[in-house]
Amino acid sequence: MAVISSKNMYDILRKSFSILNPQLMHHSERTAYILYKMLLAEGRMNNQEMADYVLIALLHDIGTCKLEYIDHWAEYEKNDVWPHSIYGFLFLKYLSPLESKAEVVLYHHLDYNKHYVIKSQYIKIAEYLFMADKMDVVMSMPGTLESDYLQKYRNIKFSAEALALFLKANAQYKVLDNLKHDDYLKELDELIASVNFSEEYKRKFLQMLVYIIDFRSEHTVIHTLATTIFAQELGEMMHLTAQEKYNLYYGALLHDIGKIAIPLSILEAPGRLTPKEMDIMKKHVEITDHILTGIVDDDVREIAIRHHEKIDGSGYFRGLKGEQLTKPQRIVAVADIISALYGKRSYKEAFDIDKIKEIIKSDADNNKICPQVVGVALRNMNRIIDNFEKKKEVTLGTYMQIKRQEHEIYEQFKGL
């Protein structure tokens, strides 16, 4: 069984982003619907191609998730549009299954009369996305644009061709009328559900959602990667079945997706969390449960949401005891702790291997985490850490490459 269906890819995106910023998700869905109907009216693409561009449109403002203006994205878009466009482009290019089409996001705010400076096979779709974006702004945020915007800026900010295509789509499919009701969301559902995305495409898609969270904070950028790799290593050493290893991978990958709802001020707290902050942080497990319920296989979901349960029943959020915890669930709980101890945070350096072994042995001796899993970890800690270090460099390299290219591209584009 696949970990997630094509239809549920859209559902998990909607659930996650509606928690992060409902207004942004609403704008993204409406923009995606307008673009979809424009492409349908143009009649040149199959469902697979249109679904890719609908996902691009749903993610076109993904750059705001990292930046400090996530809660004020609409206001910021009236000023400097390049930071979120550039970050969104780089994020999709390096960390998503949509890498080949990421330039659409880079150019979706570029004025039409400046297209001549750009050589890209995706400039036309970027032009359509610009049009769809602006049409939603006209509808849902009255007063944001000048009343004569469409007349005044034709062939300046947008092309007459893009406007004509929108008008054709609206006449043919009643786009603006449909946007007055939520039924249009069913059409997006049906389009994405009609496409048979590959297992690798879906894996990259889920990994992308996780990186949206981790890449908000430099200190958490490799936490999920570490937890996933540590869990996989332990799963191999403990001879899990193929299905158990499959579920283990996705359970570890998705275990912190609920942190999308946790304020960055808490994720990036400069010291240990206060009791009130810790209560908020603990909510991430329940939010993970909410996001994953009905979306992924139940075995995967239970692995993800039980990583803070303890053998003696003192964990959260259900207070389960050892006999209620499966081997994969116990493995992720241990992997998460090793990851937290080995990771560097703003208030602490990474613990060395001997200290990590001392702490997890103490936890096992005190009936907090599984002694069998800890025993395997203790005997193989150097190997586990070495394998992680080799794989970590790829992700950190990508992270640093994004940061470097962000600055370089901004310097090129800020005057446009």
Sequence and secondary structure as in RCSB ss.txt:
>XXXX:A:sequence
MAVISSKNMYDILRKSFSILNPQLMHHSERTAYILYKMLLAEGRMNNQEMADYVLIALLHDIGTCKLEYIDHWAE
YEKNDVWPHSIYGFLFLKYLSPLESKAEVVLYHHLDYNKHYVIKSQYIKIAEYLFMADKMDVVMSMPGTLESDYL
QKYRNIKFSAEALALFLKANAQYKVLDNLKHDDYLKELDELIASVNFSEEYKRKFLQMLVYIIDFRSEHTVIHTL
ATTIFAQELGEMMHLTAQEKYNLYYGALLHDIGKIAIPLSILEAPGRLTPKEMDIMKKHVEITDHILTGIVDDDV
REIAIRHHEKIDGSGYFRGLKGEQLTKPQRIVAVADIISALYGKRSYKEAFDIDKIKEIIKSDADNNKICPQVVG
VALRNMNRIIDNFEKKKEVTLGTYMQIKRQEHEIYEQFKGL
>XXXX:A:secstr
  SS HHHHHHHHHHHHHHH HHHHHHHHHHHHHHHHHHHHHT   HHHHHHHHHHHHTTTGGGGTSTTGGGHHH
HTTS  HHHHHHHHHHHHHHSTTGGGTHHHHTTTS GGGGGG   TTHHHHHHHHHHHHHHHHHHSTTSS TTHH
HHTBTTTB HHHHHHHHHHHHHH HHHHTTSTTHHHHHHHHHHTS   HHHHHHHHHHHHHHHHTT GGGTTHHH
HHHHHHHHHHHHTT  HHHHHHHHHHHHTTTGGGGGS HHHHT SSS  HHHHHHHHHHHHHHHHHHTTTS HHH
HHHHHTTT  TTS  SSS   GGG  HHHHHHHHHHHHHHHHS BTTB    HHHHHHHHHHHHHTTSS HHHHH
HHHHHHHHHHHHHHHHHHHHHHHHHHHHHHHHHHHHHHTT 
